[in-house]
Amino acid sequence: MPKLRRVSGDEAIRALEKLGFYQVRQRGSHIILKKETPGGLVGCVVPLHRELAVGTLRGILRQAQVSPDEFMAQL
């Protein structure tokens, strides 16, 4: 498994948008992203923090069904 580095919420959102996700709505400091896949809609919630903890980022990627390799390639 690749080493995930700490990124900001904005950087995570930009990388996920490159992977086909789009912003649906925002509630406070949390952005809700969705992506249409052949298996249905996939969504994730990204907090707009200056720095996301690695465990938080791993949880976001699990929600989004994105591998760490795919994500790191988009940064």
Secondary structure, DSSP 4 states (H G I P E B T S, - for coil): -PPPPP--HHHHHHHHHHTT-EEEEEETTEEEEEEEETTEEEEEEEE--SS--HHHHHHHHHHHT--HHHHHHH-
